[in-house]
Amino acid sequence: MTRYKHPSKKQRLAKKNRQTKWAPFWTVPKKYGQGRRVHPGRHTKVKRSWRRTRTKS
């Protein structure tokens, strides 16, 4: 990648980076109930790794 990123491309990459994070921990009891112990990464919308898949931006 280039040394200086265009601001719009940088913004798109930042958004993609935020989408790869796990869902917040408090969403687990909200979705499944108090007794269920599930990893918050299970109901994250978009799962992407910089090694596995590329972005189009």
PQR file of N, CA, C, O and H, with PARSE charges and radii, in Angstrom:
ATOM      1  N   MET A   1       0.843  -1.177   0.000 -0.4000 1.5000
ATOM      2  CA  MET A   1       0.000   0.000   0.000 -0.0000 2.0000
ATOM      3  C   MET A   1       0.889   1.241   0.000  0.5500 1.7000
ATOM      4  O   MET A   1       2.055   1.199   0.394 -0.5500 1.4000
ATOM      5  N   THR A   2       0.310   2.322  -0.446 -0.4000 1.5000
ATOM      6  CA  THR A   2       1.093   3.552  -0.553 -0.0000 2.0000
ATOM      7  C   THR A   2       1.402   4.142   0.817  0.5500 1.7000
ATOM      8  O   THR A   2       0.806   3.760   1.825 -0.5500 1.4000
ATOM      9  H   THR A   2      -0.637   2.356  -0.766  0.4000 1.0000
ATOM     10  N   ARG A   3       2.311   5.047   0.834 -0.4000 1.5000
ATOM     11  CA  ARG A   3       2.700   5.683   2.086 -0.0000 2.0000
ATOM     12  C   ARG A   3       1.574   6.579   2.614  0.5500 1.7000
ATOM     13  O   ARG A   3       1.262   6.560   3.805 -0.5500 1.4000
ATOM     14  H   ARG A   3       2.795   5.357   0.015  0.4000 1.0000
ATOM     15  N   TYR A   4       0.965   7.369   1.711 -0.4000 1.5000
ATOM     16  CA  TYR A   4      -0.126   8.271   2.098 -0.0000 2.0000
ATOM     17  C   TYR A   4      -1.437   7.727   1.547  0.5500 1.7000
ATOM     18  O   TYR A   4      -1.591   7.557   0.338 -0.5500 1.4000
ATOM     19  H   TYR A   4       1.218   7.385   0.743  0.4000 1.0000
ATOM     20  N   LYS A   5      -2.377   7.456   2.444 -0.4000 1.5000
ATOM     21  CA  LYS A   5      -3.677   6.939   2.026 -0.0000 2.0000
ATOM     22  C   LYS A   5      -4.635   8.098   1.786  0.5500 1.7000
ATOM     23  O   LYS A   5      -4.638   9.085   2.522 -0.5500 1.4000
ATOM     24  H   LYS A   5      -2.251   7.594   3.426  0.4000 1.0000
ATOM     25  N   HIS A   6      -5.444   7.960   0.746 -0.4000 1.5000
ATOM     26  CA  HIS A   6      -6.471   8.957   0.485 -0.0000 2.0000
ATOM     27  C   HIS A   6      -7.479   8.910   1.635  0.5500 1.7000
ATOM     28  O   HIS A   6      -7.821   7.823   2.101 -0.5500 1.4000
ATOM     29  H   HIS A   6      -5.441   7.158   0.149  0.4000 1.0000
ATOM     30  N   PRO A   7      -7.961  10.062   2.102 -0.5600 1.5000
ATOM     31  CA  PRO A   7      -8.862  10.081   3.269  0.2800 2.0000
ATOM     32  C   PRO A   7     -10.096   9.193   3.124  0.5500 1.7000
ATOM     33  O   PRO A   7     -10.512   8.560   4.094 -0.5500 1.4000
ATOM     34  N   SER A   8     -10.688   9.135   1.929 -0.4000 1.5000
ATOM     35  CA  SER A   8     -11.889   8.316   1.763 -0.0000 2.0000
ATOM     36  C   SER A   8     -11.557   6.827   1.856  0.5500 1.7000
ATOM     37  O   SER A   8     -12.326   6.047   2.419 -0.5500 1.4000
ATOM     38  H   SER A   8     -10.351   9.650   1.141  0.4000 1.0000
ATOM     39  N   LYS A   9     -10.408   6.439   1.301 -0.4000 1.5000
ATOM     40  CA  LYS A   9      -9.994   5.033   1.378 -0.0000 2.0000
ATOM     41  C   LYS A   9      -9.661   4.669   2.822  0.5500 1.7000
ATOM     42  O   LYS A   9      -9.981   3.577   3.291 -0.5500 1.4000
ATOM     43  H   LYS A   9      -9.784   7.073   0.844  0.4000 1.0000
ATOM     44  N   LYS A  10      -9.015   5.599   3.513 -0.4000 1.5000
ATOM     45  CA  LYS A  10      -8.663   5.368   4.912 -0.0000 2.0000
ATOM     46  C   LYS A  10      -9.922   5.192   5.758  0.5500 1.7000
ATOM     47  O   LYS A  10      -9.954   4.379   6.682 -0.5500 1.4000
ATOM     48  H   LYS A  10      -8.754   6.486   3.132  0.4000 1.0000
ATOM     49  N   GLN A  11     -10.962   5.969   5.428 -0.4000 1.5000
ATOM     50  CA  GLN A  11     -12.226   5.875   6.140 -0.0000 2.0000
ATOM     51  C   GLN A  11     -12.885   4.513   5.904  0.5500 1.7000
ATOM     52  O   GLN A  11     -13.422   3.901   6.828 -0.5500 1.4000
ATOM     53  H   GLN A  11     -10.936   6.630   4.678  0.4000 1.0000
ATOM     54  N   ARG A  12     -12.834   4.050   4.650 -0.4000 1.5000
ATOM     55  CA  ARG A  12     -13.411   2.741   4.332 -0.0000 2.0000
ATOM     56  C   ARG A  12     -12.671   1.620   5.050  0.5500 1.7000
ATOM     57  O   ARG A  12     -13.290   0.694   5.574 -0.5500 1.4000
ATOM     58  H   ARG A  12     -12.398   4.547   3.899  0.4000 1.0000
ATOM     59  N   LEU A  13     -11.350   1.706   5.071 -0.4000 1.5000
ATOM     60  CA  LEU A  13     -10.549   0.685   5.760 -0.0000 2.0000
ATOM     61  C   LEU A  13     -10.818   0.693   7.261  0.5500 1.7000
ATOM     62  O   LEU A  13     -10.853  -0.362   7.895 -0.5500 1.4000
ATOM     63  H   LEU A  13     -10.847   2.459   4.645  0.4000 1.0000
ATOM     64  N   ALA A  14     -11.008   1.886   7.830 -0.4000 1.5000
ATOM     65  CA  ALA A  14     -11.306   1.994   9.259 -0.0000 2.0000
ATOM     66  C   ALA A  14     -12.644   1.338   9.581  0.5500 1.7000
ATOM     67  O   ALA A  14     -12.787   0.676  10.609 -0.5500 1.4000
ATOM     68  H   ALA A  14     -10.980   2.743   7.316  0.4000 1.0000
ATOM     69  N   LYS A  15     -13.624   1.524   8.694 -0.4000 1.5000
ATOM     70  CA  LYS A  15     -14.935   0.909   8.901 -0.0000 2.0000
ATOM     71  C   LYS A  15     -14.825  -0.604   8.854  0.5500 1.7000
ATOM     72  O   LYS A  15     -15.410  -1.298   9.686 -0.5500 1.4000
ATOM     73  H   LYS A  15     -13.507   2.061   7.859  0.4000 1.0000
ATOM     74  N   LYS A  16     -14.071  -1.125   7.877 -0.4000 1.5000
ATOM     75  CA  LYS A  16     -13.880  -2.571   7.757 -0.0000 2.0000
ATOM     76  C   LYS A  16     -13.194  -3.126   9.009  0.5500 1.7000
ATOM     77  O   LYS A  16     -13.516  -4.225   9.460 -0.5500 1.4000
ATOM     78  H   LYS A  16     -13.596  -0.561   7.201  0.4000 1.0000
ATOM     79  N   ASN A  17     -12.258  -2.371   9.562 -0.4000 1.5000
ATOM     80  CA  ASN A  17     -11.553  -2.803  10.763 -0.0000 2.0000
ATOM     81  C   ASN A  17     -12.494  -2.874  11.958  0.5500 1.7000
ATOM     82  O   ASN A  17     -12.379  -3.775  12.788 -0.5500 1.4000
ATOM     83  H   ASN A  17     -11.996  -1.478   9.196  0.4000 1.0000
ATOM     84  N   ARG A  18     -13.423  -1.931  12.047 -0.4000 1.5000
ATOM     85  CA  ARG A  18     -14.388  -1.947  13.153 -0.0000 2.0000
ATOM     86  C   ARG A  18     -15.360  -3.108  13.032  0.5500 1.7000
ATOM     87  O   ARG A  18     -15.837  -3.628  14.040 -0.5500 1.4000
ATOM     88  H   ARG A  18     -13.517  -1.199  11.372  0.4000 1.0000
ATOM     89  N   GLN A  19     -15.657  -3.516  11.804 -0.4000 1.5000
ATOM     90  CA  GLN A  19     -16.630  -4.596  11.594 -0.0000 2.0000
ATOM     91  C   GLN A  19     -16.077  -5.967  11.991  0.5500 1.7000
ATOM     92  O   GLN A  19     -16.853  -6.901  12.191 -0.5500 1.4000
ATOM     93  H   GLN A  19     -15.269  -3.093  10.985  0.4000 1.0000
ATOM     94  N   THR A  20     -14.779  -6.105  12.105 -0.4000 1.5000
ATOM     95  CA  THR A  20     -14.203  -7.416  12.416 -0.0000 2.0000
ATOM     96  C   THR A  20     -14.169  -7.681  13.920  0.5500 1.7000
ATOM     97  O   THR A  20     -13.839  -8.791  14.338 -0.5500 1.4000
ATOM     98  H   THR A  20     -14.149  -5.347  11.942  0.4000 1.0000
ATOM     99  N   LYS A  21     -14.500  -6.694  14.731 -0.4000 1.5000
ATOM    100  CA  LYS A  21     -14.455  -6.872  16.183 -0.0000 2.0000
ATOM    101  C   LYS A  21     -15.632  -7.724  16.657  0.5500 1.7000
ATOM    102  O   LYS A  21     -16.654  -7.827  15.979 -0.5500 1.4000
ATOM    103  H   LYS A  21     -14.768  -5.792  14.392  0.4000 1.0000
ATOM    104  N   TRP A  22     -15.469  -8.337  17.843 -0.4000 1.5000
ATOM    105  CA  TRP A  22     -16.552  -9.107  18.436 -0.0000 2.0000
ATOM    106  C   TRP A  22     -17.691  -8.184  18.826  0.5500 1.7000
ATOM    107  O   TRP A  22     -17.513  -6.978  18.998 -0.5500 1.4000
ATOM    108  H   TRP A  22     -14.638  -8.254  18.394  0.4000 1.0000
ATOM    109  N   ALA A  23     -18.860  -8.780  18.959 -0.4000 1.5000
ATOM    110  CA  ALA A  23     -20.003  -8.034  19.478 -0.0000 2.0000
ATOM    111  C   ALA A  23     -19.743  -7.734  20.964  0.5500 1.7000
ATOM    112  O   ALA A  23     -18.968  -8.451  21.597 -0.5500 1.4000
ATOM    113  H   ALA A  23     -19.004  -9.760  18.819  0.4000 1.0000
ATOM    114  N   PRO A  24     -20.369  -6.694  21.537 -0.5600 1.5000
ATOM    115  CA  PRO A  24     -20.170  -6.380  22.952  0.2800 2.0000
ATOM    116  C   PRO A  24     -20.648  -7.527  23.849  0.5500 1.7000
ATOM    117  O   PRO A  24     -21.563  -8.265  23.484 -0.5500 1.4000
ATOM    118  N   PHE A  25     -20.035  -7.670  25.004 -0.4000 1.5000
ATOM    119  CA  PHE A  25     -20.328  -8.798  25.904 -0.0000 2.0000
ATOM    120  C   PHE A  25     -21.766  -8.769  26.409  0.5500 1.7000
ATOM    121  O   PHE A  25     -22.346  -9.820  26.679 -0.5500 1.4000
ATOM    122  H   PHE A  25     -19.291  -7.071  25.301  0.4000 1.0000
ATOM    123  N   TRP A  26     -22.351  -7.571  26.542 -0.4000 1.5000
ATOM    124  CA  TRP A  26     -23.710  -7.475  27.093 -0.0000 2.0000
ATOM    125  C   TRP A  26     -24.774  -7.926  26.105  0.5500 1.7000
ATOM    126  O   TRP A  26     -25.936  -8.073  26.484 -0.5500 1.4000
ATOM    127  H   TRP A  26     -21.880  -6.717  26.324  0.4000 1.0000
ATOM    128  N   THR A  27     -24.405  -8.150  24.838 -0.4000 1.5000
ATOM    129  CA  THR A  27     -25.394  -8.617  23.869 -0.0000 2.0000
ATOM    130  C   THR A  27     -25.694 -10.105  24.044  0.5500 1.7000
ATOM    131  O   THR A  27     -26.721 -10.587  23.566 -0.5500 1.4000
ATOM    132  H   THR A  27     -23.461  -8.030  24.530  0.4000 1.0000
ATOM    133  N   VAL A  28     -24.807 -10.836  24.723 -0.4000 1.5000
ATOM    134  CA  VAL A  28     -25.011 -12.281  24.893 -0.0000 2.0000
ATOM    135  C   VAL A  28     -26.232 -12.571  25.763  0.5500 1.7000
ATOM    136  O   VAL A  28     -27.118 -13.298  25.316 -0.5500 1.4000
ATOM    137  H   VAL A  28     -23.973 -10.444  25.110  0.4000 1.0000
ATOM    138  N   PRO A  29     -26.324 -12.031  27.001 -0.5600 1.5000
ATOM    139  CA  PRO A  29     -27.548 -12.304  27.786  0.2800 2.0000
ATOM    140  C   PRO A  29     -28.797 -11.672  27.167  0.5500 1.7000
ATOM    141  O   PRO A  29     -29.904 -12.180  27.344 -0.5500 1.4000
ATOM    142  N   LYS A  30     -28.620 -10.570  26.445 -0.4000 1.5000
ATOM    143  CA  LYS A  30     -29.767  -9.927  25.806 -0.0000 2.0000
ATOM    144  C   LYS A  30     -30.371 -10.822  24.719  0.5500 1.7000
ATOM    145  O   LYS A  30     -31.590 -10.887  24.561 -0.5500 1.4000
ATOM    146  H   LYS A  30     -27.721 -10.157  26.301  0.4000 1.0000
ATOM    147  N   LYS A  31     -29.504 -11.506  23.978 -0.4000 1.5000
ATOM    148  CA  LYS A  31     -29.970 -12.329  22.866 -0.0000 2.0000
ATOM    149  C   LYS A  31     -30.378 -13.730  23.308  0.5500 1.7000
ATOM    150  O   LYS A  31     -31.401 -14.248  22.860 -0.5500 1.4000
ATOM    151  H   LYS A  31     -28.514 -11.453  24.106  0.4000 1.0000
ATOM    152  N   TYR A  32     -29.580 -14.353  24.191 -0.4000 1.5000
ATOM    153  CA  TYR A  32     -29.784 -15.766  24.523 -0.0000 2.0000
ATOM    154  C   TYR A  32     -30.415 -15.993  25.891  0.5500 1.7000
ATOM    155  O   TYR A  32     -30.852 -17.109  26.172 -0.5500 1.4000
ATOM    156  H   TYR A  32     -28.749 -13.933  24.555  0.4000 1.0000
ATOM    157  N   GLY A  33     -30.478 -14.984  26.748 -0.4000 1.5000
ATOM    158  CA  GLY A  33     -30.988 -15.170  28.097 -0.0000 2.0000
ATOM    159  C   GLY A  33     -29.834 -15.253  29.089  0.5500 1.7000
ATOM    160  O   GLY A  33     -28.671 -15.374  28.705 -0.5500 1.4000
ATOM    161  H   GLY A  33     -30.123 -14.078  26.519  0.4000 1.0000
ATOM    162  N   GLN A  34     -30.178 -15.187  30.371 -0.4000 1.5000
ATOM    163  CA  GLN A  34     -29.172 -15.057  31.418 -0.0000 2.0000
ATOM    164  C   GLN A  34     -28.274 -16.281  31.575  0.5500 1.7000
ATOM    165  O   GLN A  34     -27.083 -16.136  31.850 -0.5500 1.4000
ATOM    166  H   GLN A  34     -31.123 -15.090  30.684  0.4000 1.0000
ATOM    167  N   GLY A  35     -28.828 -17.491  31.403 -0.4000 1.5000
ATOM    168  CA  GLY A  35     -28.064 -18.700  31.696 -0.0000 2.0000
ATOM    169  C   GLY A  35     -27.131 -19.164  30.593  0.5500 1.7000
ATOM    170  O   GLY A  35     -26.195 -19.916  30.865 -0.5500 1.4000
ATOM    171  H   GLY A  35     -29.796 -17.608  31.179  0.4000 1.0000
ATOM    172  N   ARG A  36     -27.352 -18.749  29.381 -0.4000 1.5000
ATOM    173  CA  ARG A  36     -26.593 -19.254  28.231 -0.0000 2.0000
ATOM    174  C   ARG A  36     -25.243 -18.563  28.137  0.5500 1.7000
ATOM    175  O   ARG A  36     -25.156 -17.336  28.167 -0.5500 1.4000
ATOM    176  H   ARG A  36     -28.113 -18.138  29.160  0.4000 1.0000
ATOM    177  N   ARG A  37     -24.183 -19.370  28.023 -0.4000 1.5000
ATOM    178  CA  ARG A  37     -22.843 -18.789  27.871 -0.0000 2.0000
ATOM    179  C   ARG A  37     -22.349 -19.037  26.460  0.5500 1.7000
ATOM    180  O   ARG A  37     -22.012 -20.162  26.090 -0.5500 1.4000
ATOM    181  H   ARG A  37     -24.253 -20.368  27.999  0.4000 1.0000
ATOM    182  N   VAL A  38     -22.311 -17.972  25.684 -0.4000 1.5000
ATOM    183  CA  VAL A  38     -21.928 -18.047  24.280 -0.0000 2.0000
ATOM    184  C   VAL A  38     -20.854 -17.004  24.032  0.5500 1.7000
ATOM    185  O   VAL A  38     -20.863 -15.931  24.636 -0.5500 1.4000
ATOM    186  H   VAL A  38     -22.584 -17.058  25.985  0.4000 1.0000
ATOM    187  N   HIS A  39     -19.935 -17.323  23.145 -0.4000 1.5000
ATOM    188  CA  HIS A  39     -18.895 -16.353  22.810 -0.0000 2.0000
ATOM    189  C   HIS A  39     -19.489 -15.223  21.983  0.5500 1.7000
ATOM    190  O   HIS A  39     -20.225 -15.478  21.030 -0.5500 1.4000
ATOM    191  H   HIS A  39     -19.927 -18.194  22.654  0.4000 1.0000
ATOM    192  N   PRO A  40     -19.178 -13.960  22.337 -0.5600 1.5000
ATOM    193  CA  PRO A  40     -19.773 -12.835  21.606  0.2800 2.0000
ATOM    194  C   PRO A  40     -19.378 -12.758  20.132  0.5500 1.7000
ATOM    195  O   PRO A  40     -20.048 -12.087  19.347 -0.5500 1.4000
ATOM    196  N   GLY A  41     -18.296 -13.439  19.750 -0.4000 1.5000
ATOM    197  CA  GLY A  41     -17.910 -13.447  18.348 -0.0000 2.0000
ATOM    198  C   GLY A  41     -18.860 -14.236  17.472  0.5500 1.7000
ATOM    199  O   GLY A  41     -18.819 -14.137  16.245 -0.5500 1.4000
ATOM    200  H   GLY A  41     -17.751 -13.983  20.388  0.4000 1.0000
ATOM    201  N   ARG A  42     -19.724 -15.029  18.116 -0.4000 1.5000
ATOM    202  CA  ARG A  42     -20.643 -15.874  17.350 -0.0000 2.0000
ATOM    203  C   ARG A  42     -21.734 -15.076  16.656  0.5500 1.7000
ATOM    204  O   ARG A  42     -22.228 -15.482  15.605 -0.5500 1.4000
ATOM    205  H   ARG A  42     -19.757 -15.110  19.112  0.4000 1.0000
ATOM    206  N   HIS A  43     -22.112 -13.944  17.236 -0.4000 1.5000
ATOM    207  CA  HIS A  43     -23.159 -13.160  16.581 -0.0000 2.0000
ATOM    208  C   HIS A  43     -22.651 -11.784  16.159  0.5500 1.7000
ATOM    209  O   HIS A  43     -23.360 -10.782  16.249 -0.5500 1.4000
ATOM    210  H   HIS A  43     -21.710 -13.614  18.090  0.4000 1.0000
ATOM    211  N   THR A  44     -21.413 -11.767  15.702 -0.4000 1.5000
ATOM    212  CA  THR A  44     -20.868 -10.574  15.072 -0.0000 2.0000
ATOM    213  C   THR A  44     -21.319 -10.588  13.615  0.5500 1.7000
ATOM    214  O   THR A  44     -21.333 -11.639  12.976 -0.5500 1.4000
ATOM    215  H   THR A  44     -20.837 -12.582  15.630  0.4000 1.0000
ATOM    216  N   LYS A  45     -21.686  -9.425  13.096 -0.4000 1.5000
ATOM    217  CA  LYS A  45     -22.267  -9.342  11.757 -0.0000 2.0000
ATOM    218  C   LYS A  45     -21.276  -9.791  10.683  0.5500 1.7000
ATOM    219  O   LYS A  45     -21.569 -10.706   9.914 -0.5500 1.4000
ATOM    220  H   LYS A  45     -21.675  -8.571  13.616  0.4000 1.0000
ATOM    221  N   VAL A  46     -20.112  -9.156  10.628 -0.4000 1.5000
ATOM    222  CA  VAL A  46     -19.134  -9.430   9.572 -0.0000 2.0000
ATOM    223  C   VAL A  46     -17.862  -9.972  10.206  0.5500 1.7000
ATOM    224  O   VAL A  46     -17.292  -9.337  11.093 -0.5500 1.4000
ATOM    225  H   VAL A  46     -19.874  -8.412  11.253  0.4000 1.0000
ATOM    226  N   LYS A  47     -17.416 -11.134   9.763 -0.4000 1.5000
ATOM    227  CA  LYS A  47     -16.153 -11.679  10.253 -0.0000 2.0000
ATOM    228  C   LYS A  47     -15.169 -11.694   9.086  0.5500 1.7000
ATOM    229  O   LYS A  47     -15.408 -12.347   8.071 -0.5500 1.4000
ATOM    230  H   LYS A  47     -17.879 -11.651   9.043  0.4000 1.0000
ATOM    231  N   ARG A  48     -14.081 -10.980   9.238 -0.4000 1.5000
ATOM    232  CA  ARG A  48     -13.098 -10.898   8.164 -0.0000 2.0000
ATOM    233  C   ARG A  48     -11.720 -10.791   8.785  0.5500 1.7000
ATOM    234  O   ARG A  48     -11.529 -10.119   9.798 -0.5500 1.4000
ATOM    235  H   ARG A  48     -13.887 -10.449  10.063  0.4000 1.0000
ATOM    236  N   SER A  49     -10.765 -11.460   8.166 -0.4000 1.5000
ATOM    237  CA  SER A  49      -9.392 -11.404   8.637 -0.0000 2.0000
ATOM    238  C   SER A  49      -8.510 -10.841   7.539  0.5500 1.7000
ATOM    239  O   SER A  49      -8.752 -11.092   6.358 -0.5500 1.4000
ATOM    240  H   SER A  49     -10.920 -12.007   7.343  0.4000 1.0000
ATOM    241  N   TRP A  50      -7.516 -10.102   7.906 -0.4000 1.5000
ATOM    242  CA  TRP A  50      -6.620  -9.515   6.911 -0.0000 2.0000
ATOM    243  C   TRP A  50      -5.814 -10.595   6.201  0.5500 1.7000
ATOM    244  O   TRP A  50      -5.313 -10.366   5.100 -0.5500 1.4000
ATOM    245  H   TRP A  50      -7.319  -9.898   8.865  0.4000 1.0000
ATOM    246  N   ARG A  51      -5.681 -11.784   6.822 -0.4000 1.5000
ATOM    247  CA  ARG A  51      -4.966 -12.874   6.161 -0.0000 2.0000
ATOM    248  C   ARG A  51      -5.869 -13.633   5.186  0.5500 1.7000
ATOM    249  O   ARG A  51      -5.461 -13.945   4.067 -0.5500 1.4000
ATOM    250  H   ARG A  51      -6.089 -11.970   7.716  0.4000 1.0000
ATOM    251  N   ARG A  52      -7.102 -13.929   5.620 -0.4000 1.5000
ATOM    252  CA  ARG A  52      -7.993 -14.768   4.831 -0.0000 2.0000
ATOM    253  C   ARG A  52      -8.608 -14.064   3.630  0.5500 1.7000
ATOM    254  O   ARG A  52      -8.480 -14.535   2.500 -0.5500 1.4000
ATOM    255  H   ARG A  52      -7.433 -13.675   6.528  0.4000 1.0000
ATOM    256  N   THR A  53      -9.278 -12.934   3.869 -0.4000 1.5000
ATOM    257  CA  THR A  53     -10.033 -12.302   2.781 -0.0000 2.0000
ATOM    258  C   THR A  53      -9.630 -10.849   2.617  0.5500 1.7000
ATOM    259  O   THR A  53      -9.270 -10.166   3.575 -0.5500 1.4000
ATOM    260  H   THR A  53      -9.383 -12.551   4.788  0.4000 1.0000
ATOM    261  N   ARG A  54      -9.701 -10.403   1.386 -0.4000 1.5000
ATOM    262  CA  ARG A  54      -9.365  -9.018   1.045 -0.0000 2.0000
ATOM    263  C   ARG A  54     -10.627  -8.177   0.983  0.5500 1.7000
ATOM    264  O   ARG A  54     -11.733  -8.702   0.849 -0.5500 1.4000
ATOM    265  H   ARG A  54      -9.994 -10.958   0.607  0.4000 1.0000
ATOM    266  N   THR A  55     -10.450  -6.865   1.082 -0.4000 1.5000
ATOM    267  CA  THR A  55     -11.562  -5.942   0.885 -0.0000 2.0000
ATOM    268  C   THR A  55     -11.468  -5.361  -0.510  0.5500 1.7000
ATOM    269  O   THR A  55     -10.428  -5.452  -1.162 -0.5500 1.4000
ATOM    270  H   THR A  55      -9.553  -6.438   1.192  0.4000 1.0000
ATOM    271  N   LYS A  56     -12.548  -4.768  -0.962 -0.4000 1.5000
ATOM    272  CA  LYS A  56     -12.552  -4.193  -2.306 -0.0000 2.0000
ATOM    273  C   LYS A  56     -12.082  -2.751  -2.322  0.5500 1.7000
ATOM    274  O   LYS A  56     -11.911  -2.168  -3.392 -0.5500 1.4000
ATOM    275  H   LYS A  56     -13.393  -4.694  -0.432  0.4000 1.0000
ATOM    276  N   SER A  57     -11.870  -2.166  -1.144 -0.4000 1.5000
ATOM    277  CA  SER A  57     -11.478  -0.743  -1.109 -0.0000 2.0000
ATOM    278  C   SER A  57     -10.004  -0.553  -1.399  0.5500 1.7000
ATOM    279  O   SER A  57      -9.517   0.577  -1.408 -0.5500 1.4000
ATOM    280  H   SER A  57     -12.009  -2.640  -0.275  0.4000 1.0000
TER
END
